[in-house]
């Protein structure tokens, strides 16, 4: 039976690498499935639309019409993975909307699999947001992302409860390279001749993490 994943990259805090995760995931899904649709809910730049204009649409949830348009797109079981780059300004309103409309029950009925990639920092708002999400999403659908650029090796309490996705820190010069709006992770993997380079290994490791998430989800649904 066909199932469609909906990935929500989010954080209640700015500057934690949320759009980087959404970029990686968008390119990975395009590589794996041949098609992907991404939605950008951000007020500040750079955002996913700047990096993936061919696969990304802007979305608005400040009014009922915008909410309905977005939810209608996310709830479709068409086999095309969906990625949501959720800006911190819209974090509370988005998940309040999810709860009010019963999105999780409808998604399950239609064989759509929401997966939250939650990128925290070591602040109280992150801890409070995590607690809130635990009441809405099942454990398998809620994945904390340990971004070493943000946490610098610190282990948060939430990471002791569930398995996290670890994103290693890159040196400053490599970080500046991947920060360019013209940079493509998949194109780099295909074009580089040095498979042992740090950037090649970093991209490959993150793609393997995403593949593992998919396999775990598939095993649960069998």
C-alpha positions in Angstrom: 0.0 0.0 0.0 1.4 3.4 -1.0 2.2 5.8 1.8 3.4 9.4 1.6 5.8 11.0 4.1 5.4 14.6 5.3 8.5 15.9 7.0 8.2 19.0 9.2 11.6 20.6 9.9 11.0 23.0 12.8 12.2 24.8 15.9 10.8 27.5 18.2 14.2 29.1 18.1 16.0 31.0 15.2 19.5 30.2 14.0 19.5 26.4 14.7 20.0 25.1 11.2 16.4 24.3 10.4 16.6 25.3 6.8 19.8 23.4 6.4 18.0 20.2 7.5 15.1 21.0 5.1 17.5 21.5 2.3 19.3 18.2 2.9 16.0 16.4 3.2 14.6 17.9 0.0 17.6 17.0 -2.1 17.7 13.5 -0.5 14.0 12.9 -1.4 14.5 14.2 -4.9 17.4 11.8 -5.3 15.5 8.8 -3.8 12.0 9.3 -5.2 12.6 11.5 -8.3 10.1 14.0 -7.1 9.5 16.1 -4.0 7.3 19.1 -3.0 8.5 21.5 -0.3 6.7 24.3 1.5 8.4 27.4 2.9 6.7 29.0 6.0 9.3 31.7 6.8 9.4 35.4 7.3 13.1 35.8 7.3 15.7 34.9 4.7 17.5 32.8 3.8 14.8 30.2 3.6 14.2 27.0 1.6 12.7 28.9 -1.3 16.1 30.6 -1.9 17.9 27.2 -2.1 15.3 25.0 -3.8 13.1 27.3 -5.9 12.2 24.6 -8.4 10.7 22.3 -5.7 9.5 24.8 -3.1 6.3 26.8 -2.7 5.6 29.6 -0.2 2.9 28.8 2.3 0.9 31.0 4.6 -1.0 30.0 7.8 -2.0 33.4 9.1 -5.6 33.1 7.8 -8.1 30.2 7.3 -7.7 30.2 3.5 -3.9 29.7 3.7 -4.3 27.0 6.3 -6.8 25.1 4.2 -4.6 25.4 1.1 -1.6 24.0 2.9 -3.4 21.2 4.7 -5.1 20.1 1.5 -1.7 19.7 -0.1 -0.1 17.9 2.8 -2.9 15.4 3.3 -2.7 13.9 -0.2 -1.4 10.4 -0.5 0.2 10.8 -3.9 3.5 9.1 -3.2 5.4 12.4 -3.5 7.3 13.2 -0.3 6.5 16.6 1.3 8.9 18.8 3.2 7.8 21.7 5.4 10.4 24.3 6.4 8.5 25.8 9.4 9.8 29.2 10.5 10.1 29.8 14.3 7.6 32.7 14.1 4.9 30.2 13.0 5.8 27.3 15.2 3.1 27.7 17.8 0.3 28.5 15.3 1.2 25.6 13.0 1.1 23.0 15.7 -2.1 24.5 17.2 -3.7 24.3 13.8 -2.5 20.6 13.4 -4.2 19.8 16.7 -7.4 21.7 16.1 -8.1 20.1 12.7 -7.2 16.6 13.8 -4.5 16.3 11.2 -2.8 13.3 12.7 -6.0 11.1 12.6 -6.8 12.2 9.0 -3.2 11.5 8.0 -3.4 8.0 9.4 -6.7 7.4 7.6 -5.2 8.4 4.3 -1.8 6.6 4.8 0.1 9.8 5.1 3.0 9.7 7.6 3.9 13.0 9.3 7.4 13.1 10.7 8.7 16.0 12.8 12.4 16.8 12.7 12.8 19.0 15.8 16.0 21.1 16.0 16.4 22.5 19.6 18.9 24.6 21.3 19.7 24.6 25.0 17.0 27.0 26.0 13.7 26.7 28.0 11.5 27.4 24.9 13.0 24.4 23.1 12.3 22.2 26.1 8.8 23.4 26.4 8.2 22.9 22.7 9.4 19.4 22.9 7.1 18.6 25.8 4.2 20.0 23.7 5.1 17.9 20.7 5.2 14.8 22.7 1.5 15.1 23.5 0.6 15.4 19.8 3.0 13.1 17.9 3.7 9.4 18.5 7.3 8.6 19.5 8.2 7.1 16.1 7.1 10.3 14.3 9.1 12.8 16.5 12.8 13.0 15.9 15.1 15.4 17.7 18.0 16.7 15.6 21.3 17.2 17.5 23.0 19.9 15.5 26.6 20.1 16.7 26.8 23.7 15.4 24.2 24.6 18.0 24.7 22.3 21.0 28.5 21.8 20.7 28.4 18.3 22.1 25.9 19.0 24.9 23.5 16.2 25.6 20.0 17.5 26.3 17.5 15.5 28.4 15.3 14.9 25.3 18.1 13.0 23.6 18.2 10.5 26.5 14.5 9.5 25.9 14.6 8.9 22.1 17.0 8.3 19.4 18.2 11.5 17.8 19.6 12.4 14.4 23.1 13.8 14.8 24.4 16.4 12.4 28.1 16.9 12.7 29.6 20.4 12.8 31.5 21.4 9.6 34.6 23.6 9.6 33.9 27.3 8.9 35.1 27.2 5.3 32.9 24.2 4.4 30.0 25.8 6.2 30.4 28.9 4.0 30.4 26.7 0.9 27.2 24.8 1.7 25.6 28.1 2.7 25.7 29.4 -0.9 22.2 29.4 -2.5 23.7 27.8 -5.6 25.2 24.8 -3.8 23.7 21.4 -4.3 24.5 18.5 -1.9 23.6 15.8 -4.5 25.5 17.5 -7.3 28.5 17.6 -5.1 28.3 13.9 -4.4 28.0 13.2 -8.1 30.8 15.5 -9.2 33.5 15.1 -6.6 36.2 12.6 -7.3 37.4 12.4 -3.7 34.9 10.3 -1.8 37.0 10.5 1.3 36.7 14.3 1.6 35.1 15.7 4.7 32.2 17.3 2.9 31.4 14.2 0.9 31.4 12.1 4.0 29.2 14.6 5.8 26.6 14.7 3.1 26.6 10.9 2.7 26.2 10.5 6.5 23.2 12.7 6.6 21.6 11.0 3.6 22.1 7.7 5.3 20.4 9.0 8.5 17.4 10.0 6.4 17.3 6.6 4.8 17.3 5.0 8.2 14.3 7.1 9.2 12.4 5.9 6.2 13.3 2.2 6.8 12.2 2.4 10.4 8.9 4.0 9.3 8.4 1.3 6.7 9.1 -1.5 9.2 6.6 0.0 11.7 3.9 0.0 9.0 4.4 -3.6 7.9 
